[in-house]
Every structure is written in C-alpha cells, then in structure tokens.
Amino acid sequence: MRGAADAFRVGIGIASGRAVAGKIGTVDQVKVTVFGPVVNLASRLETMTRQLRAAILIDPPTAAVIQASVSPAVARVRRLARVRPVGLSQPLDLFELLPPATEPGALSDDHLAAYAAALAAFESRDWPRTLQLLHQVPPEDEAKDFLTLFIARHNRVPPEGWDGVVPLEAK
C-alpha cells in the first residue's frame, strides 16, 4: 500500500530575468515581494509542472545557463516540449531540470537521447516514430506521458495545421 509520502509531489518553476522587488502593506504588516514578467513566467512554469508531470520546469534562458556552466555530474537539462500556454500568444520551449545520471532512478543519457529524438519526430509530424522512441524511455518517466497522451487524444494523427506546438488548455 502506498503511503502519504508517496503521493506528495512538489512542482517548481524557475525563470531568469529582471524583476522589481519591493515592500507592500502597512507599517504593522509589511510584505516583501517581487514583480515583473519573469515572476509571472516562473509562476506559470510551476503550474505547468502538473500538466507536464515534471518536478522542475525552467525557461530557455535558465536552461542555457545551466547547459553552459553546470557539469552534467551536478545537473542535466532536457527540452520537454514547445507549448502555447493559455493567455500567451507566443510558444514557449519548456525544459526540465534533472539530476545527474549517477543518481538512483535517474534517466540515463541514452534515455535522454531517445526522448530528444522522439520530441524531434513529434514536432515534425512523425508520430509513429515518436511513440516508437518513447518506448525506449522508462515507464517511470512520467514527463514522456505528456506527449503520449497528446498523441492519443488526436488518434495518432497530427491535427490540421500542426506546427509542433502543443496548446495548453488549462492555466
């Protein structure tokens, strides 16, 4: 039987950029907070962790910094999908922050390569190949289910005008 700790999950969204920090409230009750588009994006990324079944989602600038300056022995990054969040007109590439391959239960570099190839096939309308490649990724990787479920909802046929961008239906 699964315990309560098994069902507990946390989603984290990380975005890089400029923000404004300030105090709001009265003398008796002051709160310090941050404002700006990057704060809103980080909040949206946190919300999207549920839809994409990924623990930590990061924006493209953050992913680029990690890929350029952090050893894969410390952390790795994979691009999960290009999505169009509700209320945004521009598509957004979503990246997942992952532990090193040496961590117990972590995806191997081969698994990440299979996912990257599956994502390329997905975006280029080759959904049979996408499914074939996703079978090379362990079933424990719930993030791959995002693509699998989208393909299933469309009966394995890309919708008319498919541009490789997954429209998100919920905030």
ChimeraX attribute file (.defattr): number of C-alpha atoms within 10 A of each C-alpha:
attribute: neighborCount
match mode: 1-to-1
recipient: residues
	/A:1	4
	/A:2	6
	/A:3	7
	/A:4	7
	/A:5	7
	/A:6	8
	/A:7	7
	/A:8	7
	/A:9	10
	/A:10	10
	/A:11	15
	/A:12	19
	/A:13	22
	/A:14	22
	/A:15	22
	/A:16	16
	/A:17	11
	/A:18	12
	/A:19	14
	/A:20	11
	/A:21	11
	/A:22	11
	/A:23	11
	/A:24	11
	/A:25	9
	/A:26	8
	/A:27	7
	/A:28	6
	/A:29	8
	/A:30	11
	/A:31	11
	/A:32	9
	/A:33	12
	/A:34	13
	/A:35	12
	/A:36	12
	/A:37	13
	/A:38	18
	/A:39	20
	/A:40	14
	/A:41	18
	/A:42	19
	/A:43	15
	/A:44	19
	/A:45	25
	/A:46	22
	/A:47	17
	/A:48	23
	/A:49	21
	/A:50	15
	/A:51	15
	/A:52	21
	/A:53	17
	/A:54	25
	/A:55	19
	/A:56	19
	/A:57	31
	/A:58	27
	/A:59	21
	/A:60	17
	/A:61	12
	/A:62	18
	/A:63	22
	/A:64	14
	/A:65	11
	/A:66	18
	/A:67	15
	/A:68	9
	/A:69	8
	/A:70	13
	/A:71	11
	/A:72	16
	/A:73	11
	/A:74	13
	/A:75	14
	/A:76	19
	/A:77	21
	/A:78	18
	/A:79	19
	/A:80	20
	/A:81	25
	/A:82	18
	/A:83	17
	/A:84	17
	/A:85	20
	/A:86	12
	/A:87	10
	/A:88	9
	/A:89	8
	/A:90	10
	/A:91	15
	/A:92	16
	/A:93	15
	/A:94	20
	/A:95	23
	/A:96	23
	/A:97	21
	/A:98	19
	/A:99	17
	/A:100	18
	/A:101	19
	/A:102	12
	/A:103	12
	/A:104	8
	/A:105	11
	/A:106	15
	/A:107	18
	/A:108	15
	/A:109	13
	/A:110	12
	/A:111	19
	/A:112	18
	/A:113	15
	/A:114	19
	/A:115	23
	/A:116	19
	/A:117	15
	/A:118	26
	/A:119	26
	/A:120	17
	/A:121	18
	/A:122	22
	/A:123	18
	/A:124	14
	/A:125	18
	/A:126	16
	/A:127	21
	/A:128	15
	/A:129	15
	/A:130	24
	/A:131	19
	/A:132	12
	/A:133	19
	/A:134	23
	/A:135	15
	/A:136	15
	/A:137	20
	/A:138	14
	/A:139	11
	/A:140	11
	/A:141	15
	/A:142	13
	/A:143	20
	/A:144	23
	/A:145	16
	/A:146	16
	/A:147	21
	/A:148	17
	/A:149	12
	/A:150	14
	/A:151	19
	/A:152	10
	/A:153	10
	/A:154	10
	/A:155	10
	/A:156	16
	/A:157	14
	/A:158	18
	/A:159	12
	/A:160	6
	/A:161	6
	/A:162	12
	/A:163	12
	/A:164	19
	/A:165	17
	/A:166	18
	/A:167	13
	/A:168	13
	/A:169	10
	/A:170	10
	/A:171	11
